[in-house]
Amino acid sequence: MSVTVRVPAKVNVQLAVGAARPDGFHDLANVFLAVGLYDEVTVTPADELTVTCSGPDAAQVPLDASNLAARAAIALADRHGIAPHVHIHIAKDIPVAGGMAGGSADGAAALLACDALWSTGATRDELLAICAELGSDVPFSLVGGAALGIGRGEQLTTIDVGGTFHWVFAVADGGLSTPAVYGEFDRLTADTDVPAPAASPALLDALRRGDTHALADALSNDLQPAALSLRPSLADTLAAGTGAGALATLVSGSGPTTAFLVADAESARKVADALLTSGTCRTARVAVSPAPGATVL
C-alpha cells in the first residue's frame, strides 16, 4: 500500500517584513497564493526511513533526515508512538531553492500522506501545528488557495479569491539561501526605521475581486532589494519580462525565481518565450492560481 499527495508551489503576492526580532526571526505580513506547479510525494511502508527524488532539480534535493518530508514523517510518528519506517519518494516539479516553497510543500505533502497511511486520526489543527514546527511556509502548503500569514508567516487566515490569475515563473541557475537574503535585508535596513508589517488592503481587495490589473498595481516584496543585491542579474530577468508585456514583476519570496503577472494564457506563453529567448533564466514555467493545497490522490 502507498499514499500519494499532490502539493502546489506558492508565490508571495505581498511579503512585508518587519525588523529582526530578538529570536532572529522577522514578523511578516505574507500574502500567499498557491500556483499550479506541483510536487507529488508518495509514501510506502519500509524497513527504515528513506527518501528518494526524481525530476528536473532532483540532484539538489537532500535525501537525509534534513529533508522536510523526512522531518514531517518523524514529527508525526513521534506524536503517535509510531516508528517512521516509510520510503518517501518526491516527484519534483517545483523549482528547488527558488522562493516557491518547494521544500515546505514536500513537508506538508509527506505529513498528509503519512497521516493517511498510518490512519493516525490527527485533526487538521494538529497537522497545522506540526507544519508550523517544521517551517514558516509549511502550513500554507497544506492549506493552499490564498491566505495571509502573520507572525513568522505560519499563522494563517484564508482569503477568498474571485478569479483566476495567470503567471510566468523564470527559474534562475542556482539557488539563494533564505537566511542569507534575510541577513542582507537586515544589512540594507540597519539604519532605517522598519515599519511593522501589514497586509495591503488594495491587494486583498484585488484578490477578492479577481482583478488582475489591480493586483499588478499592488504586488510587493520587501525582500526583493536584498535578493537583487545578492543576485544583481535578476534585474535583467525582470526587465526582460516587463519588455515582453508582463503587467507586473516580482522576485518570488527570497528568490531567485522571478514571477510575472500577465493578463491571460496567450500573454503567458508570449512572456515565457521571450524570457527563454533572453537568456536571462534557465527555464520559464507557466501556471495559474489559485491552486488547492496538499491533496491525497
C-alpha positions, 0 to 999 in steps of 0.5 A: 500500500502507498499514499500519494499527495499532490502539493502546489508551489506558492508565490508571495503576492505581498511579503512585508517584513518587519525588523529582526526580532530578538529570536532572529526571526522577522514578523511578516505580513505574507500574502500567499497564493498557491500556483499550479506547479506541483510536487507529488510525494508518495509514501510506502511502508519500509524497513527504515526511513528513506527518501528518494527524488526524481525530476528536473532539480532532483540532484539538489534535493537532500535525501537525509533526515534534513529533508522536510518530508523526512522531518514531517514523517518523524514529527508525526510518528513521534506524536503517535508512538509510531516508528517512521519506517516509510520510503518517501519518494518526491516527484519534483516539479517545483523549482528547488531553492527558488522562493516557491516553497518547494521544500515546505510543500514536500513537508506538508505533502509527506505529513498528509500522506503519512497521516493517511497511511498510518490512519493516525486520526490527527485533526487538521489543527494538529497537522497545522501545528506540526507544519508550523514546527517544521517551517514558516511556509509549511502550513500554507502548503497544506492549506493552499488557495490564498491566505495571509500569514502573520507572525513568522508567516505560519499563522494563517487566515484564508482569503477568498479569491474571485478569479483566476490569475495567470503567471510566468515563473523564470527559474534562475541557475542556482539557488539563494539561501533564505537566511542569507537574503534575510541577513542582507535585508537586515544589512540594507535596513540597519539604519532605517526605521522598519515599519511593522508589517501589514497586509495591503488592503488594495491587494486583498481587495484585488484578490477578492475581486479577481482583478488582475490589473489591480493586483499588478498595481499592488504586488510587493516584496520587501525582500526583493532589494536584498535578493537583487543585491545578492543576485544583481542579474535578476534585474535583467530577468525582470526587465526582460519580462516587463519588455515582453508585456508582463503587467507586473514583476516580482522576485518570488519570496527570497528568490531567485525565481522571478514571477510575472503577472500577465493578463491571460494564457496567450500573454503567458506563453508570449512572456515565457518565450521571450524570457527563454529567448533572453537568456536571462533564466534557465527555464520559464514555467507557466501556471495559474492560481489559485491552486488547492493545497496538499491533496491525497490522490 
